[in-house]
Amino acid sequence: MIEIRLENVTKYYSGGTALDRVSAVFPAGSFTAVIGPSGAGKSTLLRCINGMDRADAGRVLAGGVDMAAARGSVLREAQRRIGTIWQDFCLVEQSTALDNVLNGALAEVGFWRALFGAFGRVRTERARSLLTRVGLSGKELQRAASLSGGEKQRCAIARALMQGCEALLADEPVASLDPVHAENVLSLLKRLQREEGATVIMNSHSVDQARRYADFIVGLREGHVVFTGTPEALTSGTLKTIYGDEVA
């Protein structure tokens, strides 16, 4: 369980400024939804948190480690504690569900052992247990390509848990799923927060989902934080501040 804190974070891209002096706190063990129109900086925010992108200014503190400044083994250990799932799942389609989950232990076992499938009995049993945990018992040897969209996302969640993460970042995790599978995945994320103490940060285009699942909501617009509060504080006026004339 880790707290994630952004302090005056700025990130530039060739086309302009993606994040402009963003400050936000994501309490340990909380579920926070980040909302805002396309291009607001939501995905960039997550990429700065997990170290895929480095902030150009400010600090990104994950469990006390500054992801913008950390290097080497310190950065790798911090990244291990932060799992990320994506809208397009990022699974190896021709590998089995079990092998995809075992890939979460790559940093632990090393490239060459992983290449030859030498994960060991204990890790393999843990991967099987995690697949059961996310509702995929009996599908361990099924190729990822043959799983439904909802099953793929649950497999991706199991892979993140396999790496031993304490925070789970979800970038539009149900945008490509039908309503039933979307609710299953969101319910799973909520259970992981409540039962495992995971710190969950979810980007979402759905205000309704943000209100129903999150403890806190952060609203982004044009790279700025324009709202931070509880779902109950998200009024129609606040939504207009976040989305302008767009339909949320």
N, C-alpha and C positions, 0 to 999 in steps of 0.2 A: 504494500500500500504506500504510494508516494504522492506527494504534492507536486504539482507542476505550476510554475509561476513565470510569467513573461513580464519583463520590465523594460519599457520603452523600446520595444523591438521594431526595427526597420529592416525591410528587405527590398532591394532594388532588382528589377529585371530590365532587359534591354528596352522593353516597351514602356517603362515607367516604374512607379512605386507600388509594390504589391501589398506591403504592410508599412504603416506610417506611425511610428511611436506607439505601438500597441502594448498595453499593459492589461494583464488579466491574471486571475488566480483560479486554479482548478483544484479544489480541496481534495486531500487524500480520501479515497473511497467514495467519491461523489460521481454522479452521472451528469455531465454538462453537454448540452446541445449548442452547437454553433450554427447560427442561421444567418441568412443574408442573400442578396441576389447573386447571380452568376458574376464572377469576376471580383467579388468583394474581398477575396484573399483567404477564404476558408481553407482550401487545400494547401496553400503556402504556409499557413499557420501550423497545420499538422506536420508538414515536412520540416519546418524549423524545430518543432518539438522533438521529432524522432531523429534529428541529425542528418536527414537526407539533404537538406539545404542548411546553409549556415547564415544566421542573421548578419547583416552588414553593420548593425549597431544594436546596442542593448544587450540584455541577458535573457537566456532561456534556461531556467533552472528546473531540472527534473530530479527530484530526490536530493537536491542540493548541488547537483553537478551542472555546470554551465555548458549546455550542448553547443553553444556558439564558440566556445573556447577550448573544449576538451579535445584531446588527441590520443591516439594509440589505444592502449589497453583500457584507459579510463573511459574513453568514448565508447569502446566496444561493450564494456560492462554496463554502461548507462543505456545503450541501445538494446541490450538484452532485456532490460527491465521494461522496455516499451514495445509492445506488440502493435502492429498496424494491419488492418484489413481494408481492402479496397473494393470499389464498386464492381470491378471486373475480376475479382477473386484472386488473380495472380497464382493460380495453381499450375502444376505441371500436368497438362491434360492427359497424357498417355501413361502417367504413373498412377498407382493405386491410391486410394484415400489414405491408407496406412503410410505409404511412402511419403506422401505429401505432408502428413503430420510429422513424420520423423525428420523431415527437412528443417523443422523448427529447432532441431538440436545440432544443426550444422556447425555453429560457432563452438559448440562444446566438444564435438568429436573430431573436427578438422576435415578438410576437403578430401584427402585421400581415403580415409576410413569411410567417409560418407559415400564416396564414389563407388566403393565396393560393397556398400550396404552393411558395413560393420558397426551397426549402432548398439549391438549388445542386447541381451535378453531383457534387462531391466528397463531400458529405454523403449524397447518394442512393446513391452507390457504397459508401460505408461502411455504410449501412443494409443494403444487399443482402449485403455481406460478413458482417455480423453475423447475418443470417438464415441464411446458409450455416453459420456457426460453430455455431449452436444446432440445426442439423439441419432447417432449413425451406427449403432450396434448392428452387426451383420453385413455392413457395407465396407468392411476393412479392405477387402481385396478387389473391390469394384474400381474400375478406372474412373478418374475424375471427370473425363469427358462424358461419361454416361450418367453422372449425377444430375439432379435437377438444380436449378439456380439456387434455391434455398439450401439444398444439401451442400452445394459447393461453398456457400458462404459459411455454413456451420463447420465444414472441414477447414476452411481458412482460419476460423476462430480457434479450433483445436490446435492448429499449427502454431498460432501465436501463443497459446497457453503452453505448448510444448517447450518453448524457449524460456519459460519461467518468468513471463512478463508480470508486472504488477500494475501497469497501466495499459489500457487498450484504446488505441485511436481507430476510429471508424470513419472513413471518408465516403459519404453517401452509400452506406452499406446495403441499403435495400432499394436503391433507385431503379435497379433493373429487375426487381422481383414483383410477382403478383401480390395482391393484398394479403392473402393467407400466408404465403411464405415470408412476406415482409414482417408480419406480426410475430411469426415464430422466431425469426432472427432477433427482432427487437426485444422480445420477451427473454430470449437467452442472454442477451447483453445485460438486461436488467437483473437477471438472476445472478450472473457473474459478479455484478457490482454488489448485490446484497449478500450473497453467500460466500464469495471469495474475497470481498473487500477491494475489488479492482477499481481503479480510477478510470472511468470511461469518458472519453471525449468524442462526440459524434457530430460530424458535419451533416446537415440535413437541409433539404429544400422544403420539407414539410413542417409547417408550424404546428399542425395538429399532433404529429408524432413527437415533436419537441416538447409540447405541453404535457403529453401523456406519460412520457418516459423519463424526462430529465428532472433533476433536482434544481439545476440552475441553467440559465440561458444566456449566451453571449451573442449580441447582434453586431454583425460587421457590415460596413458599407464603405466602398471605395478605400479599403485598407485601414479604416478607422473603427475602433470600438465605439458604437453609438448606444449600446444598451448592455447592462449587466444586471441580472436579477433573477427572481424566481418566476416560474411560469405564471403565477397569479398576477405578477406585476406587468405582464406583457399585454398592454392595452391596445386598442385599435389605433390610438394616437402614436404609440411606440412603434407599432408595425409600419405605420406610414413613414416614420423617421428612418426605419431600416430599409424599407422597400420602395419608398417614394410612391409613384403611381402604379407600380407593378402590383399584380395580384399575388399575395403570399400563399 
